[in-house]
Amino acid sequence: MEKRLLFIIFLFLFLPTSISLAAPSFFDPVPADNAYIYGKSTDVFSINITESSLDTSSVKLHIRVDDPTSVWSAVIMNCVSYSSSTWYCNTTVSGLDSLVHDGNWILYFFDGNDTSGGYGNFSSESNPLRVRIDRSPPVLNMIVPGNYSSGRITITLQATDLYIGVNQSSVFYSFDNSTWLPTSGSDSTYTSSSTWDTTSYTNNQTVIIYQKAADLLSNLAYSYNNTTVENEPPTVIIVTPTSGQIENGAFSTTFNLSDYYSGVDIATLRLSNIAAQDLDCDGDIHNFSCSANFDSSYVSDGDLDFRITVEDNAENEGAGAINLVIDNLPPTITIISPSPSSTVRGVINITATVTDAGSGTSNSTFRWESSSVFGEWNNMSCSGSPRTRSCTATWDTRQVVDGTYRIRVSATDGTGKQNSESVQIGVVNTGLGPGGTTGTSSTSSTTSTTTTTTPTSGQQTGNLLTDSMNKIKEIFESGIESDITGVGGYNILLPIIASVIVVIAMGVILVIKKNVIPKATGTTSLLTSFHTEDITESYKQRFDSIYDMTVDSFKISNLDELKDRIRVIIIRMKQIEKDTVLNKIINRHLSSIKDKKVLSEFKRYVQSRHSDIENLYRARVKQQSYIFDCLNDIMGSDDIKNARSKLTEIKKGLEEIKTISEKEVGIVSDMLNKLKSLK
């Protein structure tokens, strides 16, 4: 141990003090790894070194092109000491501009020794630094304006760079190639800070717009574009249809388009904000004669500002417009009185509101209906405008036997579309004297009406009962008159009255046996199914309309046109979204049953089917919710392929709802059979 310690002391005492105990340390190379340079002979390569006894003649830059065929070249560097132990060494590479090309990579590293032979380096042959040559300026494109300009424009440029990137503060534009105006932006798009007002120029005037931009190595790009000022909108003249015309469904239109300067851009054509269907235009870019179809089911009934718009190639919009009346729906009828399920007698008032937003209505009619017999249509007295009318009429309920009836009001619009609405009431006139009234309407006298038409069997029964009651009334009145003059007259009439009543009763029984009883089964069926078909058919028509529109949508290739169609489907889906068809039918049948025992049994049967009804309802709601999700996805989509995929899902959902509806119809059929068996 003592000998080792003496040896170490000897080394410190007698070895030269200039010997370095550590190798040179290299740091902060320029250019940095993975940087960009232009690749000129004047490009500087430098390195910093920490070493008190550096052999400056040994410090070298080793460089070659990133190519398997190239070899390393060593360049001696110039070193300057800026402290007792810190050095700055640099060099240029002669012929570098011809040695490498734009986009090439250069490999390099630094090394050197101290005066004692100690070796230091930064990187190596096996793991060199890399730098890329960038001699390409940015690429400039004028986005706005294009070939034509109109109105006030925000100048928009596109500047991209293949390698190092665009210097964002270097993108400018100019109208005179002298005064350069700045832009702002990022991600390759740059816009002017103020708008260019083209209206200060004359139509058809050509304007040159200059642009320039540099990358981060100051590679400069310069460009210019010509644009023609055009502020005159195109002209649109509608030939057919003519103003004020009534239209429904899909109708054709013909029109002329013209634009003197930039020409018409047919792709922008819209008919009342809806893309034209079956568009056919003949002519050149400046003058077109066109025809197209317009589906009016996309708009509401009523007055339509039918407007054809189109842009020219300078994006000036022109329009032609006429007023049309759209009428796709039949009139809407709201019966005000009598109220549903009310009991009436005597002469009653019938009032209804009839509306038609399209062509309007001129008159309305009403009739009474029983389960098997219908009265004649009678005109109602109407007031108001053709599109909103209040209609009234009176009906003498004593013309029919007591029982359950419907009052049906019908209206026809100006294009021949007819609709009707009804309410169910009960008629009870038994024991009513002359001039009797209901609780809500009255009249002081009535006028009987005689018809020469041959009555049906049901009408014969009704007529016989009516005649019988009139005979009894006459007898009682004559008896009362005799009673005024003397009791004897009334007593004499009493057996006659009894005989007449017996004869009348027997006659009524014979008529009922002959005409009514054989038809009892049919009457019950008609009674229980009354209006069931109306409800299901109404829902089916609306559902089929949605399904047909969905299938037809597969033919649409333009995404905007498809979204226009989807908007209509959404509206129509919302109309049936909460339509509980099955519940409507169940409630309608429940309200029609007067026999308490039958009603109790039928309610019990409906309750037994509650689980089936509820499951079908939940399944329908689930499918409707999924369809709405798909519809909303299409409205938010910017890809026609994705939209078509969602359209396929909507079609599947509608087909599932159709299956659910068929099961609901099965439940309705079961209920009708059950009700028939109970009655």
C-alpha positions in Angstrom: 0.0 0.0 0.0 2.9 2.4 0.8 4.5 1.7 -2.5 1.3 2.5 -4.5 0.9 5.8 -2.7 4.6 6.8 -3.4 4.0 6.0 -7.1 1.1 8.3 -7.4 3.0 11.1 -5.7 5.8 10.6 -8.1 3.5 11.0 -11.1 2.2 14.3 -9.8 5.6 15.6 -9.0 7.6 14.6 -12.0 5.3 14.3 -15.1 4.8 17.4 -17.4 2.1 19.7 -16.3 0.8 20.1 -19.9 -0.7 16.6 -20.0 -4.6 16.7 -20.2 -6.5 14.2 -18.1 -9.8 14.5 -20.2 -10.5 14.4 -24.0 -11.8 17.6 -25.8 -15.6 18.2 -25.3 -17.6 19.2 -28.5 -21.0 21.0 -28.2 -23.6 23.3 -30.0 -23.1 22.3 -33.6 -24.4 24.5 -36.4 -26.4 23.6 -38.3 -28.4 21.6 -35.8 -29.4 18.1 -36.5 -32.4 17.7 -39.0 -32.3 21.4 -39.8 -32.6 23.0 -43.3 -30.0 25.0 -45.2 -29.9 26.5 -48.7 -26.7 24.5 -49.5 -24.4 27.4 -50.7 -20.6 27.5 -50.6 -21.0 30.2 -48.1 -23.1 28.2 -45.6 -21.2 28.0 -42.3 -20.6 24.8 -40.3 -19.4 25.4 -36.7 -18.8 23.7 -33.4 -17.8 24.8 -29.9 -15.0 22.9 -28.0 -13.9 22.9 -24.4 -10.2 22.0 -24.1 -7.3 24.0 -22.6 -4.7 22.4 -24.8 -6.6 21.9 -28.1 -4.7 20.9 -31.2 -6.5 23.3 -33.5 -5.0 21.7 -36.7 -6.7 18.5 -35.9 -10.3 19.9 -35.7 -12.2 18.8 -38.8 -15.7 18.8 -40.3 -16.4 15.4 -42.0 -19.2 15.7 -44.6 -20.8 13.7 -47.4 -24.1 13.5 -49.3 -26.6 10.9 -48.0 -26.0 8.6 -50.9 -24.5 5.1 -50.7 -22.0 6.0 -53.5 -20.6 9.1 -51.8 -17.5 9.1 -49.5 -16.6 11.2 -46.5 -14.6 14.4 -47.1 -12.7 16.1 -44.2 -12.4 19.9 -44.0 -10.0 21.5 -41.5 -11.8 24.1 -39.5 -10.7 27.6 -38.3 -10.6 27.7 -34.5 -10.5 30.8 -32.2 -10.2 30.7 -28.5 -12.7 32.9 -26.6 -11.5 31.8 -23.1 -8.6 29.9 -21.6 -10.2 26.6 -22.4 -13.1 27.3 -24.8 -12.9 27.4 -28.6 -15.1 28.3 -31.5 -14.3 26.5 -34.8 -16.0 27.0 -38.1 -15.7 26.4 -41.9 -17.5 26.6 -45.2 -17.6 23.8 -47.8 -16.3 24.8 -51.2 -18.5 23.7 -54.1 -21.4 22.8 -51.8 -24.0 24.4 -54.1 -23.0 22.1 -56.9 -22.3 19.1 -54.7 -25.9 18.7 -53.5 -29.4 19.3 -55.0 -32.7 20.6 -53.6 -34.2 18.1 -51.2 -30.9 16.2 -50.7 -29.7 15.3 -47.2 -26.1 16.0 -46.0 -24.4 13.9 -43.4 -21.7 15.4 -41.2 -19.9 15.2 -37.8 -17.0 17.0 -36.0 -13.8 15.6 -34.3 -10.4 16.7 -33.1 -7.5 16.0 -30.6 -5.8 17.8 -27.8 -2.0 18.3 -27.8 -1.6 15.1 -25.9 -3.5 13.1 -28.5 -6.8 12.9 -26.5 -9.7 12.4 -29.0 -13.1 14.2 -28.9 -16.0 14.3 -31.3 -19.6 15.3 -31.9 -21.5 12.5 -33.7 -19.6 10.0 -35.9 -19.6 8.1 -39.2 -21.9 5.5 -37.8 -24.3 8.1 -36.3 -23.9 11.4 -38.1 -25.9 14.6 -38.0 -28.3 15.3 -40.9 -29.3 18.5 -42.6 -31.5 19.0 -45.6 -31.1 21.2 -48.6 -34.0 23.6 -49.3 -33.7 25.9 -52.3 -37.5 25.9 -53.2 -39.6 29.0 -52.5 -43.2 28.6 -51.4 -46.0 27.8 -53.9 -48.6 30.6 -54.3 -52.2 30.2 -55.4 -54.9 32.8 -55.6 -58.1 31.3 -54.1 -60.3 34.4 -54.0 -61.0 36.1 -56.4 -61.2 33.6 -59.3 -61.5 34.5 -63.0 -64.3 36.9 -62.1 -64.9 39.3 -59.2 -68.0 41.0 -57.8 -69.1 42.9 -54.8 -66.8 43.3 -51.8 -64.1 40.6 -51.7 -61.7 39.3 -49.0 -58.5 38.4 -50.9 -57.6 34.9 -50.0 -54.2 33.3 -50.9 -52.8 29.9 -50.5 -49.1 29.6 -49.6 -47.4 26.3 -49.1 -43.8 25.2 -48.7 -42.4 21.7 -49.4 -39.6 21.8 -46.8 -38.9 24.3 -44.0 -42.3 26.1 -44.1 -43.7 29.5 -45.0 -42.7 32.6 -43.1 -46.2 33.7 -42.2 -45.3 37.4 -41.9 -44.0 37.4 -45.5 -47.2 36.8 -47.4 -48.4 40.0 -49.2 -50.5 41.1 -52.2 -50.6 44.2 -54.3 -52.7 45.8 -57.0 -49.8 47.8 -58.5 -46.7 45.6 -57.8 -45.4 48.4 -55.6 -47.6 48.9 -52.5 -47.7 45.6 -50.7 -50.6 44.8 -48.4 -50.3 42.3 -45.5 -52.3 39.2 -44.9 -52.9 37.0 -41.9 -53.4 33.3 -41.5 -51.9 29.9 -40.9 -52.1 26.4 -42.2 -51.5 27.6 -45.8 -54.5 30.0 -46.0 -53.9 33.7 -45.8 -56.6 36.4 -46.0 -56.5 40.2 -46.5 -57.3 42.3 -43.4 -59.7 44.5 -45.5 -62.1 43.8 -48.3 -61.6 44.8 -51.9 -64.6 46.8 -53.3 -65.0 45.8 -56.9 -67.9 48.2 -57.4 -65.5 51.1 -58.0 -64.4 49.3 -61.2 -66.3 49.1 -64.5 -67.9 45.8 -65.6 -65.6 43.7 -67.8 -62.5 45.5 -66.5 -59.4 43.2 -66.0 -57.4 43.7 -62.7 -54.0 42.2 -61.9 -53.4 41.1 -58.3 -49.8 40.4 -57.4 -48.7 38.0 -54.6 -45.4 37.2 -52.8 -44.2 35.0 -49.9 -41.0 33.6 -48.5 -40.1 30.5 -46.6 -38.0 30.5 -43.3 -34.8 30.4 -45.4 -35.9 33.5 -47.3 -36.5 31.6 -50.5 -38.9 34.1 -52.2 -42.0 33.3 -54.4 -43.7 35.8 -56.6 -46.9 35.5 -58.7 -49.8 37.3 -60.1 -53.3 36.6 -61.4 -55.9 38.3 -63.6 -59.5 38.7 -62.6 -62.4 40.4 -64.5 -64.8 42.6 -62.6 -68.4 41.8 -63.2 -71.2 43.2 -60.9 -74.2 42.7 -63.2 -76.5 39.8 -62.0 -78.0 37.3 -64.4 -81.6 37.7 -65.7 -84.3 35.1 -65.0 -87.6 35.2 -66.9 -90.3 32.6 -65.9 -92.4 31.5 -68.9 -94.6 28.9 -67.2 -96.5 28.5 -65.0 -98.2 31.9 -64.9 -98.7 34.0 -61.8 -101.8 33.0 -59.7 -101.9 29.5 -61.1 -102.9 26.7 -58.7 -100.4 23.8 -58.6 -100.1 20.5 -56.7 -97.7 17.6 -56.7 -94.8 17.8 -59.2 -95.3 20.4 -61.9 -93.1 21.6 -64.7 -91.8 25.1 -65.3 -90.0 26.7 -68.2 -87.8 29.8 -68.0 -85.0 31.7 -69.7 -81.6 32.6 -68.2 -79.1 35.2 -69.5 -75.9 36.9 -68.4 -73.9 39.2 -70.7 -70.4 39.1 -69.1 -69.3 36.0 -67.0 -72.1 33.7 -68.1 -74.6 31.7 -66.1 -73.5 29.1 -63.6 -76.2 26.4 -64.1 -75.0 24.4 -61.1 -76.3 27.2 -58.7 -79.9 27.0 -60.0 -82.6 26.8 -57.3 -86.4 26.7 -57.5 -87.8 28.3 -54.3 -84.6 27.1 -52.4 -85.0 23.6 -53.7 -82.7 22.0 -56.3 -84.4 21.6 -59.7 -85.4 18.1 -60.8 -85.1 16.9 -64.3 -83.3 20.1 -65.3 -82.9 20.5 -69.1 -81.2 23.6 -70.5 -80.3 24.4 -74.1 -78.1 27.3 -75.2 -74.6 28.7 -74.5 -73.1 30.1 -71.3 -74.7 33.5 -71.8 -78.2 32.4 -72.8 -80.2 29.4 -71.8 -83.8 28.1 -72.3 -84.6 25.7 -69.5 -87.3 23.4 -68.3 -87.4 21.6 -64.9 -89.8 19.9 -62.5 -90.7 21.2 -59.0 -92.1 19.0 -56.3 -94.6 21.1 -54.4 -94.9 18.5 -51.6 -91.7 20.1 -50.1 -93.6 23.3 -49.4 -96.8 24.2 -47.4 -100.2 24.7 -49.0 -101.0 28.3 -49.7 -99.5 31.2 -51.5 -96.0 30.5 -52.7 -93.4 33.1 -53.9 -92.2 30.8 -56.6 -88.7 32.1 -57.1 -86.0 30.8 -59.5 -82.5 31.9 -58.6 -79.2 31.4 -60.3 -75.7 32.9 -60.0 -73.3 33.9 -62.8 -69.7 32.9 -62.8 -68.8 36.0 -60.7 -71.3 34.8 -58.0 -73.8 37.6 -58.7 -77.3 36.2 -57.9 -80.3 36.9 -60.2 -83.9 35.9 -59.6 -87.3 35.7 -61.3 -90.5 35.3 -59.2 -94.2 34.8 -59.6 -97.0 34.1 -57.1 -98.5 30.5 -57.2 -101.1 28.8 -55.1 -100.0 25.4 -53.8 -102.8 22.9 -53.0 -101.8 19.4 -52.1 -104.0 18.7 -49.1 -107.8 18.4 -48.9 -109.8 20.8 -46.7 -109.6 20.5 -42.9 -113.0 20.3 -41.1 -113.6 20.9 -37.4 -117.1 20.2 -36.1 -117.9 22.6 -33.3 -121.4 21.4 -32.6 -122.9 19.0 -31.7 -120.1 17.9 -29.5 -118.9 14.2 -29.6 -120.9 11.7 -27.6 -123.5 14.2 -26.8 -127.3 13.3 -26.6 -129.6 15.5 -28.7 -133.3 15.7 -29.6 -135.6 17.9 -31.6 -134.0 20.4 -34.0 -130.3 20.9 -33.5 -127.7 23.3 -34.9 -124.8 21.9 -36.8 -121.7 24.2 -37.0 -118.3 23.6 -38.4 -115.2 25.4 -39.4 -113.8 24.5 -42.8 -110.3 25.6 -43.8 -108.2 25.1 -46.9 -104.9 27.0 -47.3 -104.7 26.3 -51.0 -107.6 26.8 -53.4 -110.2 27.3 -50.7 -113.7 25.9 -50.6 -117.0 27.2 -52.0 -119.6 25.1 -50.1 -120.0 22.4 -47.5 -122.6 19.7 -46.9 -123.7 17.4 -44.1 -125.7 14.3 -43.6 -126.7 11.9 -40.8 -125.4 8.3 -40.7 -126.4 5.3 -38.8 -124.7 1.9 -38.8 -126.4 0.9 -42.0 -128.4 3.9 -43.3 -127.2 7.3 -44.6 -129.3 10.4 -45.0 -129.1 12.7 -48.0 -126.4 15.3 -48.3 -127.7 18.8 -47.4 -126.1 22.1 -48.1 -124.7 24.2 -45.2 -124.8 28.0 -45.0 -121.2 29.2 -45.0 -119.6 32.6 -44.5 -116.1 34.0 -44.4 -113.2 33.8 -46.9 -112.8 30.8 -49.2 -109.8 29.6 -47.1 -111.6 29.9 -43.8 -115.3 29.4 -43.6 -117.9 29.1 -40.8 -120.7 26.8 -41.9 -124.0 26.2 -40.2 -127.1 24.0 -40.7 -130.1 22.6 -38.8 -131.3 19.0 -38.6 -134.6 17.8 -37.2 -133.6 14.7 -35.3 -137.3 13.6 -35.2 -137.0 12.4 -38.8 -135.1 9.4 -37.4 -135.7 6.8 -34.7 -133.9 7.1 -31.4 -130.4 5.6 -31.5 -126.7 6.3 -32.2 -125.8 8.4 -35.3 -122.9 10.2 -36.8 -123.1 13.7 -38.2 -120.7 13.9 -41.1 -119.6 17.3 -42.7 -118.0 17.2 -46.1 -116.1 19.8 -48.1 -114.4 20.0 -51.5 -111.7 22.4 -52.4 -111.1 24.2 -55.7 -109.1 21.4 -57.2 -111.7 18.7 -56.4 -110.0 17.2 -53.3 -112.7 16.2 -50.8 -112.6 15.5 -47.1 -115.1 14.8 -44.4 -115.2 14.7 -40.6 -117.8 13.3 -38.3 -118.9 13.1 -34.7 -121.0 10.5 -33.0 -124.1 11.5 -31.1 -127.1 9.9 -29.5 -130.7 10.8 -30.6 -133.5 10.5 -27.9 -136.8 11.9 -28.9 -139.1 9.5 -27.0 -141.8 11.5 -25.2 -140.9 14.8 -26.9 -143.8 17.0 -27.9 -144.0 19.4 -30.9 -141.2 21.9 -31.3 -138.9 20.0 -28.9 -135.3 21.1 -28.6 -131.9 19.9 -27.5 -130.2 21.5 -24.5 -127.9 23.5 -26.7 -129.9 24.4 -29.8 -133.5 25.1 -30.6 -136.0 26.2 -33.2 -139.6 27.3 -32.8 -141.0 25.3 -35.6 -140.0 22.6 -38.1 -140.8 21.8 -41.7 -141.2 18.3 -42.9 -139.5 17.2 -46.2 -141.1 14.7 -48.5 -138.9 12.8 -51.0 -140.0 10.6 -53.9 -137.0 8.3 -53.7 -137.6 4.6 -52.8 -136.6 4.1 -49.2 -134.2 1.4 -48.1 -135.4 -1.3 -45.7 -133.8 0.6 -42.8 -135.5 3.8 -43.9 -138.8 1.9 -44.2 -138.5 1.0 -40.5 -137.6 4.5 -39.6 -140.5 5.9 -41.7 -143.0 3.5 -40.1 -141.9 4.4 -36.6 -142.2 8.1 -37.5 -145.6 7.6 -39.0 -146.7 5.6 -36.0 -145.6 8.3 -33.6 -147.4 10.9 -35.7 -150.6 8.8 -35.7 -150.4 8.4 -31.9 -149.8 12.1 -31.5 -152.8 13.0 -33.7 -155.1 10.6 -31.7 -153.9 12.0 -28.4 -154.5 15.6 -29.6 -157.9 14.7 -30.9 -158.7 13.0 -27.6 -157.5 16.0 -25.7 -159.7 18.3 -27.8 -162.7 16.0 -27.0 -161.8 16.1 -23.4 -162.1 19.8 -23.4 -165.6 19.6 -24.7 -166.6 16.5 -22.8 -165.2 13.5 -21.0 -167.2 11.1 -23.2 -165.3 11.8 -26.3 -162.0 10.8 -24.7 -163.5 7.6 -23.3 -164.8 6.7 -26.7 -161.4 7.2 -28.3 -159.5 5.1 -25.7 -160.2 1.7 -27.2 -159.5 3.1 -30.7 -156.1 4.4 -29.4 -155.2 1.1 -27.9 -156.1 -0.8 -31.1 -154.1 1.6 -33.3 -151.1 1.2 -31.0 -151.3 -2.6 -31.2 -151.6 -2.5 -35.0 -148.7 -0.1 -35.3 -146.5 -2.2 -32.9 -147.3 -5.4 -34.9 -146.4 -3.6 -38.1 -143.1 -2.4 -36.7 -142.3 -5.9 -35.5 -143.0 -7.4 -38.9 -140.8 -4.9 -40.7 -138.0 -5.4 -38.2 -138.2 -9.2 -38.6 -138.2 -8.9 -42.4 -135.6 -6.2 -42.9 -133.5 -5.7 -39.8 -132.9 -9.0 -38.1 -131.4 -10.8 -41.2 -128.9 -8.0 -41.4 -128.0 -8.0 -37.7 -124.6 -9.6 -38.2 -123.6 -7.1 -40.8 -124.9 -4.2 -38.7 -122.8 -5.3 -35.7 -119.8 -5.6 -37.9 -120.3 -2.2 -39.4 -120.9 -0.7 -36.0 -117.8 -2.0 -34.4 -115.5 -1.3 -37.4 -117.0 2.2 -38.0 -114.1 4.6 -38.5 -111.5 2.0 -37.6 -110.6 1.8 -41.3 -110.5 5.7 -41.5 -107.9 5.8 -38.7 -105.7 3.0 -40.0 -105.9 4.2 -43.6 -105.0 7.7 -42.6 -101.9 6.5 -40.7 -101.0 4.1 -43.6 -101.2 6.8 -46.2 -98.8 9.1 -44.2 -96.5 6.2 -43.5 -96.4 5.0 -47.1 -95.7 8.6 -48.2 -92.6 8.6 -45.9 -91.4 5.2 -47.1 -91.8 6.1 -50.8 -89.9 9.4 -50.3 -87.1 7.4 -48.6 -86.8 4.9 -51.4 -86.9 7.7 -54.0 -84.1 9.5 -52.1 -81.6 6.8 -53.2 -81.9 8.3 -56.7 -80.5 11.7 -55.5 -76.7 12.0 -56.0 -76.3 15.6 -54.8 -75.9 15.9 -51.0 -77.7 19.3 -50.7 -80.6 17.9 -52.7 -80.7 14.9 -50.4 -80.7 17.1 -47.3 -83.7 19.0 -48.8 -85.6 15.8 -49.1 -84.6 14.7 -45.6 -86.0 17.9 -44.1 -89.4 16.9 -45.6 -89.1 13.4 -44.2 -88.3 14.8 -40.8 -91.4 16.9 -40.8 -93.6 14.0 -41.9 -92.0 11.7 -39.4 -92.8 14.2 -36.6 -96.5 14.2 -37.7 -96.8 10.5 -37.0 -94.2 10.3 -34.2 -96.8 10.4 -31.4 -99.7 8.9 -33.4 -100.9 6.0 -31.2 -103.1 4.4 -33.8 -104.0 1.4 -31.7 -105.1 3.5 -28.7 -107.3 5.7 -30.9 -109.1 2.6 -32.2 -109.5 1.1 -28.8 -110.9 4.3 -27.3 -113.2 4.7 -30.3 -114.7 1.2 -29.7 -115.0 1.7 -26.0 -116.9 5.0 -26.5 -119.3 3.2 -28.9 -120.4 0.5 -26.4 -123.6 1.4 -24.5 -124.3 -2.0 -22.9 -122.5 -2.0 -19.5 -122.0 -5.8 -19.4 -120.5 -5.8 -22.9 -118.4 -2.8 -22.0 -117.1 -4.5 -18.9 -116.2 -7.7 -20.8 -114.6 -5.8 -23.6 -112.5 -3.7 -21.2 -111.4 -6.9 -19.5 -110.3 -8.4 -22.9 -108.4 -5.2 -23.8 -106.6 -5.3 -20.4 -105.6 -8.9 -21.2 -103.9 -7.7 -24.4 -102.2 -4.7 -22.6 -98.8 -6.4 -22.6 -98.9 -7.0 -26.4 -100.1 -3.4 -27.1 -97.4 -1.9 -24.8 -94.6 -4.0 -26.4 -95.6 -3.0 -29.9 -95.8 0.7 -28.8 -92.3 0.5 -27.3 -90.9 -1.2 -30.4 -92.4 1.5 -32.6 -91.0 4.3 -30.4 -87.5 2.7 -30.5 -87.5 2.4 -34.3 -88.8 6.0 -34.6 -86.0 7.2 -32.3 -83.4 5.4 -34.3 -84.8 6.8 -37.6 -84.6 10.3 -36.2 -81.0 9.8 -35.2 -80.2 8.6 -38.8 -82.0 11.6 -40.3 -80.1 14.0 -38.1 -76.8 12.2 -39.1 -77.6 12.9 -42.7 -78.3 16.6 -42.1 -74.9 16.9 -40.4 -73.0 14.8 -43.0 -70.6 16.2 -45.6 -70.2 12.9 -47.3 -72.8 11.5 -49.8 -71.6 7.9 -49.2 -72.1 8.2 -45.5 -75.5 9.8 -46.1 -76.6 6.9 -48.3 -75.5 4.4 -45.7 -77.8 6.2 -43.1 -80.6 6.2 -45.7 -80.3 2.4 -45.9 -80.7 2.2 -42.1 -83.8 4.5 -42.3 -85.4 2.2 -44.9 -84.8 -0.8 -42.7 -86.3 1.0 -39.7 -89.4 2.0 -41.7 -89.8 -1.6 -42.8 -89.6 -2.7 -39.1 -92.3 -0.2 -38.3 -94.4 -1.6 -41.1 -94.1 -5.1 -39.5 -95.1 -3.6 -36.1 -98.2 -2.0 -37.8 -99.2 -5.3 -39.3 -99.1 -6.9 -35.8 -101.2 -3.9 -34.5 -103.8 -4.6 -37.2 -103.9 -8.2 -36.0 -104.8 -7.0 -32.5 -107.5 -4.8 -34.0 -108.9 -7.8 -35.8 -108.9 -9.8 -32.6 -110.7 -7.0 -30.8 -113.4 -6.8 -33.5 -114.0 -10.5 -33.3 -114.2 -10.3 -29.6 -116.6 -7.4 -29.6 -118.8 -9.3 -32.2 -118.9 -12.4 -30.0 -119.9 -10.2 -27.0 -122.7 -8.5 -28.8 
